[in-house]
Amino acid sequence: MEDIYQYIEDHKEMYLDWLMEICKQPSVAAQNRGIEETVNLVEQYLQRLSIAVENIPTSGNPIVYGELDSGKDRTLTFYNHYDVQPEDPIELWESPPFSPEIRDGKLFARGTADNKGTLLSRICAIHAYQQVYKELPINIKFIIEGEEEIGSPHLSEFTEKHPDKLTTDGCIWENGFKSTDGRLQVTLGCKGMLYVELHAKGANVDLHSAKAAIVTNPAWRLVWALSTLKNEQEEILIDGFYDRIQEMTMEEKELTESIDYKEREELEQLGLKSYLNNLTGFNLKEKLIFQPTCTICGMESGYTEQGAKTVLPSVAKAKIDFRLVSEQDPDEILQLLRKHLNKHGFEDIEIVRLKGQRAALTKLNDALVQKVVSSAEKFFEKKPQVMRSQAGTGPMYTLCQKFGIPAVGFGIGHAGSHNHAPNENIYIDDFIEGIKFAALVIHEF
Amino acid sequence: MEDIYQYIEDHKEMYLDWLMEICKQPSVAAQNRGIEETVNLVEQYLQRLSIAVENIPTSGNPIVYGELDSGKDRTLTFYNHYDVQPEDPIELWESPPFSPEIRDGKLFARGTADNKGTLLSRICAIHAYQQVYKELPINIKFIIEGEEEIGSPHLSEFTEKHPDKLTTDGCIWENGFKSTDGRLQVTLGCKGMLYVELHAKGANVDLHSAKAAIVTNPAWRLVWALSTLKNEQEEILIDGFYDRIQEMTMEEKELTESIDYKEREELEQLGLKSYLNNLTGFNLKEKLIFQPTCTICGMESGYTEQGAKTVLPSVAKAKIDFRLVSEQDPDEILQLLRKHLNKHGFEDIEIVRLKGQRAALTKLNDALVQKVVSSAEKFFEKKPQVMRSQAGTGPMYTLCQKFGIPAVGFGIGHAGSHNHAPNENIYIDDFIEGIKFAALVIHEF
């Protein structure tokens, strides 16, 4: 592998340029911005590897599918996505989100960590491998979708229409990062998700707030409805919400115990004194990885600009994500939510489902898991950290678990990468190292 | 008076042009937009009446003060304001808010009803009176402020520094409208107000919402805090909130009973099935005029654009107005609110006071009241409707009650004028009629 590592080292400026090129291109699925341009770019990258590229249309954004048949026994699939989260709130970015900028050894831009950086690390790894050895030791598939950040609503269209494109011996999942102690996280699962909007409506027009004495206020309706969903002890109050959650196994508890979680550093970085419910240690990590959530991601009603406007709003909206675990089913949770609102007298509040996804878990003793972990132990100075599941969500169930395919995630981010938030960034060294490690995994598999 | 009415009739196009001219000029106090330009315009109007104009600076927007000393015994003051509410939400306007447009006999623009139309009706009345009779029968004072829509925060600076400018025999209050049955509303009071923002803070940066499992969410904190302020039965739950409210007198009950309130029509217009708590009749009117409120005028947190963004917000804000009645004191209510939040464990939620104003009531048997009512009975086909108080708020206490000055309000709006909301409008006929009536009040006083 040394000659490949050397090749990567010698061409790191070029690979960094490739990454900066794609980070310049917005691709915000939530706002349908820049999708076509990004698809074209991704196709160009794959073509540099002489991979057979197909642009597979869906009812939403197309999936870029690539297949490199080296005539080998074994096939490894890379699942990635070319879409990114909205850059809002734009005013908190220190440099423009789609003008990649290098500061302090880090590359700042939307998508550097999630997920363009990790995608490119894999493309560059194959490129380097081909330059040095001409031929790969395995067959490769790329499934690169454009709607991961909005819940992959059309990925199952793809899986249903193209079962042949799914067959593989294992899937390397899209993303990952190094934990605060510098250990590569190797992740074996994702939380699921139900993402909804709640809409409350009042009069058909905003009114002078004097009328609030007698006319219903949708902002109050929404506040009261929301306040029934979760209490200040963070207990989600929807009947049946926790029913399908399984107890942790001993092995899961041990893995969780072994995670180095830099509480004090994180709290300091976030400007906080403590975590929710004063959680620490095992309980904190267990909550993060194994417990579901109910999160207000956004809410809006009435006048929100500067100063005092005395207005009675006509509409109030909230965006809520439920992170799901174990066997929780987003469709069932949606029904439970509707029942819950009705039970509390909020039949008037409309629920709009924006995305749904089941949680996924690859078995700890799977061969792919063993291979990735042993490669990481060989490559990195520090022992990798096996994570039973990430705290985040992805369509791992849709693409892998549903078909019995093992999936393992790792990537090039770090604990302070600010995924989904302003000033998203990666260390340039992590990117180059990530290219090398991806090449090693291909080699070992 | 007939010759004055005729003059007004002959020059109604000119007076309408005057009104459209000032409505073209934005003057949004909440956003500090167009103040200086509007002050200049108002001064020009007063100069057309040969009124001695003073631009009186305050720590906020200047007050335009005008005095026409006709050497008479009696003085009448007109209190008006040149500022307007923000035009937001702009997308619901059928024509641009600062491009006055005539449709169906109505003039649409921000400020037509509140308060530029009524201000102009008084200026035009004096103009017509002077053209026909040369001299006015009374002395006139104008106090035209530029911060009424943000709670008149600097009006007391003016009252403290210029007690001589306040002395008067009575004050005609800024605004009013015709009720749904076409009767002129003559209003003898205003509700008070406390307007605050509540700020909840979480981490110092927006985070990926996976972290919501362990990191505090200010949107939840705000929702929980708000839900303790008022229950679904519309009871405000702050200890001591109702303590300073006096019982209605028999006379007040009778006046309230006599109000024609077109419930069915209003509900239909607003697209609603019923009022809050299914109120109707006397109870509805009593709630609107005599009861305090606690209204969410706006709230915002996290991601509010299109689609699903999974973000844990770092900030959540709500704007709340409390309409106050009787002897409720905004400063005391602010203290009670702070105590209430602390008592419920929300010491972390910051309160920002944006405006405060006490309620005001002129005595029913005051001479000015009698004069305005008898003039209205003479002038209008329909009997005027005496309103003990408007449901809205103004600085009547600061300018009048505090100094024992009686104040009576009437104006040129109608029940569908949409004050503070999109598509604010007046009937052009009401404007012309309002000029005539203002001339009559001057004549009779």
Interface residues (C-beta under 8 A of the other chain):
Chain A: A29 A30 Q31 Q85 P86 D88 P89 L92 E149 I150 G151 K191 M193 Y195 G202 A203 N204 V205 D206 L207 H208 S209 A210 K211 A212 A213 I214 V215 T216 N217 A219 W220 V223 W224 L226 S227 K230 E232 L270 G271 L272 Y275 L276 L279 L284 K287 L288 Q291 T293 T295 I296 C297 G298 M299 E300 S301 G302 Y303 T304 E305 Q306 G307 A308 K309 T310 V311 L312 P313 A316 K317 A318 K319 D321 R323 G345 L354 K355 Q390 A391 G392 T393 H418 N419 H420 A421 P422 N423
Chain B: A29 A30 Q31 Q85 P86 D88 P89 L92 E149 I150 G151 K191 M193 Y195 G202 A203 N204 V205 D206 L207 H208 S209 A210 K211 A212 A213 I214 V215 T216 N217 A219 W220 V223 W224 L226 S227 K230 N231 E232 L270 G271 L272 Y275 L276 L279 L284 K287 L288 Q291 T293 T295 I296 C297 G298 M299 E300 S301 G302 Y303 T304 E305 Q306 G307 A308 K309 T310 V311 L312 P313 A316 K317 A318 K319 D321 R323 G345 L354 K355 Q390 A391 G392 T393 H418 N419 H420 A421 P422
